[in-house]
Amino acid sequence: MTPPSVPCAGQAASTGHRPGSRIVVADDEPLAAAELVELLHSLGYGQVTALDVNEGRSAEIVLTALRNERPDLVLLELTPHSPAALALLAAMQADRLLRQVPVIATQAEDLPADRLRALQLQAADVLPKPLEPAEFALRLRNVLRLKDRHDQLAFTDGSTGLPNREWSLRRLDEAIRASRRHGHTGAVLQVGLDRFKPVIDALGITLGDELLREVGLRLSTCVRDTDLVSHEALGDSADAQRAESDPSAQVARGDSDEFTVLLPQIVRPDHASVVAQRIAEAMRAPLQVAGHEVFLSCRVGIAVFPGDGLDKDTVLERAILAMRHGQADASPAANPVRFYSQALHGRFTSRLAVERELHHALERGELQLLYQPKVDIAHGRLCGAEALVRWQHPLRGRLGPAAFIEVAEETGLIVPLGAWVLREAIRQMAAWRRLGLPPLPVAVNVSSYQLRRPGLADTVRDNLRETGVDGSQLCLELTESAIMDTGSSAADTLAAVKQLGVHLALDDFGTGYSSLSYLRRFPLDELKIDRSFVAECASGTGSAAVITRAIIAMAHGLGLRVVAEGIETEQQLDFLRRQHCDQYQGFLYSPPVAAAEIEEMLHRSNSIAAAA
């Protein structure tokens, strides 16, 4: 089936007759089929194929032949006393791809029952023979126009006017077939916009669609203009071969923040890299949307065919994989362009294994919580703990979060995993209380994925009510990136959580944007200084010490409690004590430990308090 005439951004749609349309004449009489083929040629249709549908051929053979031909229209002869034609029509309607192909049935004899049955099977028209050429030409034109209009609606993204993912897959399939037939190389570029969700949250849906249109237009300026009609006619004719050899590119809309660029033919793989770098550079320039200046960047993944795959799904998946790999390393110094490679595929396969095993870990109870003590600096006493998840893998032993949290976030498993951590931490707080131990506030990390999904406040409320734990004993720790990723939706969620008495902490402060607007905008109680600053400030001199002093003073000025992470030496602790930092956690006091060891610490603390 030839890909439809879907325009690039800025091009008008064509809904008229296309001389390059592929037509299949399905008949069990070779002579009758040849006459109809000749008539179609005389009407200007050059790509016409005759297909024998006699009783001796199985329906599956005929269907396979039709799928290989990929027609825009089928002319099917209804013959008397032969059910083969109607059976074929019924089989086409049951086929996911072929049901989209319009069928015009013809009849040499007037067979009302067959005519009615053909129309019931959604034939576009039934014409009596002999065919009157002028009328036949108009009926063909009308059916093909309707198909073009249907394709235009089905294969165009409504937000941008660009071809959508379905169209790009069909066009990619044609390009891969052409590359294998003629021995040339092509490439797919998958373009993913960085931090697109916060921008859309700020602009709103309407302006977000306008931004996407501007992105599509900019991408289109980075590649050569394409005559989509000529590229659809990929057959064995000279015109088709010229279309296949045109090294032009086409842009299509993928997911909400992704675009696909197809290079049907390139001389060398590094030519695809040149286009990708041009796209990445172009996306760095600001976009103007309704008076707003918007800055975006992107990551580009490249898959080259036929080397990286012999079918459309494999090639596109590998381009997406390369793009995702680039997004995972989104540091400013990282190259925004990545080629797919077997090494990258190996890492991807390993991640799939982690994903599969992590599903089982949740089901089999292989996850456990450790607790990192938090210490009051002024008095040297245990004053809280941070719940940290570990995976007791049956073969690899205990795994830290670096081995699986990123996979959990990418696959959505972070939602049930985070819910388990929250539930288990609150349950443990209730267990300590039943033992008569003093209340110990516990902090639980919350990801952007949990913030983005509705119901976080309800989940917290339900767990607190079920266990009887006071909300003031629970603290949710958020990162700056989590707040940025969720945008305005986070404010409502966190306001609902605060109504439960739960405390909120901003984790890893100083490593991200460190924007004062977050400290003012969200109802925070605590600010945690990242360990990378504390590690360098033991001497009290240098930029890390200056920044740490400033963070503590600023946080206290805003009424926030300050916690320092990663304290390992007395010198570091002395520096923090002099700056009046409130709490610390780190190996100097204790590494993360099991709940039973926290119980012992609480018992000792209880005994000391009683003796005093």
N, C-alpha and C positions, 0 to 999 in steps of 0.2 A: 504494500500500500504506500503510495508516494506520500511523503510528509506534506501537510497542508501549506497553503500560502500564508503563513503567519509572518507578519512584518517585523522588522527590527524597530526599535524605538524611533519614532518620528516618521515612519513610513505609513502610508495609507494601506488599508486592506484591499485586496482584489477579490471581488466576488463574481467575476464574469467567467466566461468560457475559457478553459485553459487548453491550448492545443497539445500540451505535453501530458495530458491526462492518459493514464494507462487503462485500457479497456480489454476485458477478456470476453471472448465469444465462446460460450459453452453450448455445445451441440453434439448430438450423436451421429449427425450426417456430415461428413467432411465437405461435400460439395456445397451444401447449404451454408456451412460455416465460412467457406472460402468466399462465397458471394457476399456475405455480410461484412467480412473483413475488407473486401474491395470497396463496398459502399462507404464504410467508415473512412478508408483512406481518401476517397473522393471528397469527403466532407472535411478533410484537414486533420484527422486524427492519425498520427504516425505510429503510435505505440499500441498496436493491437495484436493480441495473441489469441489463437484458436485453441480450445481445450476440449478434448474428446470426453464426453460423459456417457458413453454407452453402458449398457447393463453389465458388461464384462469387467468393468473397472470398479474397484471398491470405493466406497464413499471417502475413506481415509486417504486413499491415493489422490483423489480429486481435490480434497481439502488441502492436502500438503502442497499440491501444485498451485492452488490459489494463494496459499500463504507465501509461497516463494515468489509468485508474480506480483503480490502486493498491489492489486488493482484499485483504481478509483471507481470503477463501474463494471458490473457484470451483465452481459446480455445472455439470457438463458432461454433456450428454445423448449417450449412445452409440446411434447409429442404425444399423439394418441396412444392409449393402451401401454404407456411406459411410465412407471412411477419414479424413475431415476431422477428426473429434473426436480420434481417436487421434494423428493427425499434430500437432494443436495441443498435446496433452498432452506429446508428445515434444519439441516446440519449447520449451515452458515449462520442461522439465527442463534444456534446454541454455542457458537464459537465466539470467544471474547473479542477477537480482532476482526473476524470476518463479518460479524453482525453489523459493523459500522459501514460496510460496503453496500451502496445501493444496487438493487437488481431490477433491471427492466426485462420482463418476460415477453416473449414473442410466440405467436400461434399461427401455424399454417392452416389449421382447421379451427372452426369455432367450437370450443369446448368449455361451456359455461361453468361446469363443476370445477375443472382445473383452473379456470380463470379466477373463480371465487376463492379456491384454496390458495392460490399464489398470493392474492391480495391479503388473505388472512395471515399468511406467513410474511407479511410486510414487504412484499414486492412494491417498488416505487411506482410501477406502471405495468400494464399488460397491453401489448400492441398486436393488432392482426396483421398477417402477411397477405399479399405483398406490401412492403413498407413504402410509403410515399416519401421520397427523399427530403422534401422541404419540411414536412410535418415531423418526420423522424429527427431531423437536425434540431428543430426547436425543442422537441421533447428531451433529447440528449442534453442540450444546453441548459434547460430548466432544472433537470435533475442534478447536473454537475454544479450549477450555481447554488442550489440548496445544500449540496454537500460541502461546497466551499464555505458557505455561511456557517454551517454547523461546525466545521473544523475551526473556523475563525473564533467562534465562541468557546469551543471545547479546548483549544490549544493556546489560548492567550491569557496571560495573567491580568486580572482586572485592575490591580493596583498600579502596574507600571506600563501596560500595553506591550510588554515583551512576550515572546513565546514562553510557555510554561515548561515545567519539568517533563510532562508527557511528550510534548513536541520535541524537546531536546533529545530525549531518549530515542525517538523515532529517527530524527535527523542523524544522530550519532550512529545508529544501526546502519543507515545507508552509507555513511562515511567509512565505517569499518569494512563493510562489504566491498566498497570501491577500493579501499587500500589493499585488501587481499587480492582483488581481481587484477589490479594494475601495478602492484608492487611498490606503492609509495607509503609514506608515513604521515600520520596525523596526530593531533593531540587534543586533550580536553583539559581546560583550566577551570578549577573550582575556586570561586572567589568568596571568601567569608569575611563579613564586616566585623571589626573588633568593637566590643562594648556597645553594640547597637541597641540593646534593650533599654539601658538607662536613657539614651537619647530619645527613643520613642516614648518612654514614660514622661519625659519632660515636654515633648512637643505635642503629644496627643495623636490619636489615630489618623485624623484627617491630614495634619501636617506630616505625619509619618509616611503616609502614602505618597505625598508630594516629594518627600526626601528620597524615597525609593525610586521614583521616576527620575529624579535628578541623578541619582547614582547610575541608573540604567543608561541615561543619555551620556554620562561621562565615560562609562565603560565602552559604549558604542563608538566614541571618538578615538578610543585606543586601538581599534581594529579596523580593517578595511570594510567598506560598505559591501553588502551582499545582495545580489539579485536572487531572492529566495525562490522565485518561480523557476529560474534556470537550474538551480541546485536541486530542485525536486525531481527533475527529469534525469534520473540516474539510471540509464539503461545501457544498451550496447551501441547506440547510435553515436555518430560523430559529435552531435550536440551534447549528448550526455557525457561523453568523455571529456569534452572541453569544460563542462560544468564541474566534473570531478577534479580536474587538474587546477581549478582556480584556488589559489592558496589564501582565500579570504576567510574571515572569521564571522561567527554568529554568536550573539549573546542571548541567553535565555534566563528566565527567572526560576530559581529553585525554591528553597525554603525561605522563611521570612527575611533572613539576613544573608542569603547566599545567592550567587549568580553563577551560571555556567557559560563558559566561552568555548566554542567549538572551532578548532582550526582543522578543516578537512584535509589539508595537505601542507606539510612543512618540509623543507629541504633537510634540515638537521634538527635534533631535539633541542639544541641550544637556541634555535629560533623561537621556540615556545617560551623559553626563559626570557628572551628579549621582550616579548609581548607581555609576559607576566610582570616583569620589572617596570614596564611602562605603565601598566595598570596600577601597581602599588604606588608608584610615584605620583600618578594623577590623583589617586584617592587621598593623598596627603594635603592637597590644596583644599581650602575651606569651601563648603557648599552653602549657597544662599537659598533659604527657604522662608518665604513670607517675612522677610526682614531679619530673620535669625541667621547668624553665621555659625555653621555646624562643622566641626572637625571630626573626620572619621579616618581610620586607617583600615587596612585589610591584610589578610593572609591568602596566598594563592597556592593551591596544590595542583601538580601537573601529572597526568598519566599519558603516556605515548602509546599509540596503537600502530601496528598490531603487537608490538613487543610486550606491552603491559596487559594485554588481554585481547581475546578474539571475539568478545561479545559486549554489547553495550552496557549491561549491568556491571560486569567485572571492571571495565575501564572506568566508568563513572564512580564506582565504589572506591577504586584505588586513587582517583583524583581527590575524592572527598577525604580519604584516609590521609593523604599527604597534606591536605589543607588543615585537617584536625591536628596533625602532628605539629604544624607550624603554629597553630593557636595555643597549643600546650606550652610552647616556648615563646611567649609573646613579649619577651623583654625588648626594650628599645634597640638593643644592638643585634638582635637576631635577624637573620635574613628572612624577609616575609615570603619568599618563594621557596617551595620545596618540591622536588621530584619524588614520585613514588619509587621505592626500591625494595628489593627482597629483604634487606636488613630491616627496613621499616615495617615490612609485612610480618617479619618474625616477631618484632616487638608487639605488633598488633595482635598476633596470634596468642602471644603470652598474656596480653591483657584480656583477651577473650576467655582464656583459661581461668584467670583470676575472677572475672565476672561470673563464670559458671560456678566456680567453687564458692564464691561469696554468697550466691543464692543458697547453696547447701549449708553454709556456715550459719546463716540466719535460721534455717529450718532445724539444724542439728544442735543448736545451742553452743557453738564453738566460740562465740564472742564473750569477752569478759571485760569488766571495768577495773582499772586501777585508779588510785586516787593520789594526786600530787598535793602534799600538804602546803597550805599557805600560812605564813607566820607573821604575827604582829611584830614589827621591827622595834617599837619602843619597849615592849615588855618581853620579847622573845618567846611568846606563847603561840601554840597552834590556834588559829582563828578561822580556818576554813580549808577547803580542798577543791581541787579541780578534777572532775571525772574524765578519764582518758580511756578510750576504747582500745582493746588489743584483740587480736585474732589468734586463738590457739589452734593453728593449722595442724591437721593430723600427720602430715609428712614434713613440713618445714618448720615446725615448732612455733614459738610465739612471734607474731608479726606486729610491727608497729604500724601506725596509720599511714606512713609513707608508702607502704606496700599495697594499700587497697583503697584509701579514701578517695584518691583522684578517680579511680575506676568507678567507685560507688557514685560519685557525683556525675560522671559522664553518662552513666547508665540509668540514673534515677533511683538506684538502690540506696542512696543516701537518705531517702525519705523514710523507708521502714527501718533502716539502721539507726538514723537519728531518733526516731520514735522509741526504739528499743533502749538506746542510751538514756534518754530522758526518763522513761518509765523505770528503768533499773536504778538510776541514781536516786530518784524520789523514793522508790521502794527501800533502798538501803538507808536513806535518811530516817524513814519510819522505823526500820529495824533497830537502828542505834537508839532511837528514842525509847523503844520498848525495853531496851536493856537498861534504861535509867541513865544513860549517858547524857552529858550536856549537849544542847543543840549545836550542830556543826553545819554552817552554811556550805553548800556545794554548788560549784559552777559547772555548767554544761555548755559545750560548744554547739552553736546552731549555724548551719550553712545557708547560703543564699537560696538553695533549692527548697529548704524548709520554710524560709521566709516567704518565698514566692507562692507557695501553695496555700490555699485558704485552710483555716482550721487549726493553725498552730496554737493560738490562744485557747481554743476549746480543748485541745489535747492537754495543754498544761493544766487547765482548770480541772479536767476530769481526773487526772493523775493526783493532783493535790487533794481533791475531795475524797477520792477512793482511799488514800493513805492517811488522811488527816494531817499532813504536813503543812505548816504555815508557809504561805507564799514568800514571806520575807527571808526564809532560809534558802531560797533557790535563786541562783544568778544565771542568766543566759549570756554567754559570751559571743559577740559578733565581731567579724572583721570589717574593715573599711570596704573591702571589695564586695562583701556580701551586701552591705547597705547600698553601694553603688549599683550593683547588678539588679537589685529589686526596686530601687528608686522610690517613688511616692507610696507604693503599696506597703513598703516596710513601715512607714510612719503609723499607719492605721493599725497594723498588726502589733507593733511594739506598744502603742498606746493601750490596746486591749490587754496586753500582757501586764503592763504596769498597774492596771486597775486591780490585778490579782495580788498586788504587793510584791511581785517579783522584781529583783534588781537586774539591771542591765549593765554589761561591761563592754567596752570597745577594746578588742584584742589587737596585739601586734602594732600598737600605735607607733608611727614613725617610719614604717616600711612602705606605706602606700602613699595616698595623696595627702594624708594628715591635714585635712581641711577643717578649719575652725567651724565651718557651716554645719558639719555633722555633730560637733559637740554642742552647738546651740539648737540644732533642729530636733534632735532625738533626746528622749528623757533618760539620759545615761546616769549611772551612779558611780561607775568605776572606769578607770583608764589603765590599761596594762602597757608598760614600756617594753618594747621588743628586746630580746636578749642580745641582739647584735650591738645595741648601744651600751648596755651594761657591761658587756665583756671588755670594752675598751676604756672604761671610765674609772678604773681602780686608782689610777694615779691622781685623779682630780684635774688633770690638764688635758688639752686636746679638744677637738671638735665634738667628739662623742660626749664628753663630760659637760661641755657647754650646752649641747642640745638636751641632755638629760635633765640638767638643772632647769632649763627653760620649760620643759614639758611638765615637771613637777610643780613649778610655780604657777604655770598657766592652769593646770588641772585644779590645784587648790583654790585658785582665784575663781574658778567656775563651780566650786563646791563639790568636786569629784574626788573620790578616794583613788590613790595611786598604788599600783602593784607592779613590782619589777620581777621579770622572769629570768630564769637561768643563772641564779646566783650560785657561784661555786667557790668563792674565796672570801676570807674575812675582810680583805682590802675592799672588795666590791661592796660588802655589807656596810663597812665603816663609811664609805662614800655616801651610800644611800641614807644612812642614819643622819649624817651631817646635813643632808638636803631635806630631812624630815619626810622621806618617803614613808608611806603607811604600812605596806606589807611587801613580802617577797616570797618567792618560791624557787626552789632549785636544789641541786644535789648537796649544797652546804648543809642544809637541814635534813633532807631526805629525798631519794628518788621516788617516782611513783610506786605505790605499794598496794597490796591487796586490802580489802575492807577489814580483814581481821587485824592487820597491823595498825590501821587507823583506830580500831577499837582499843588496842593496847595504849596508843598515844593518848586517847581520850581518858582511859582509866588512870594513867599516870598524872595527867593534867588534873583530873578530879581529886586524886589523892593529895597532890601538892596544894590545891586550893583548900582542901579540908584541913590539912595540917596548918596552913597559914591562919 
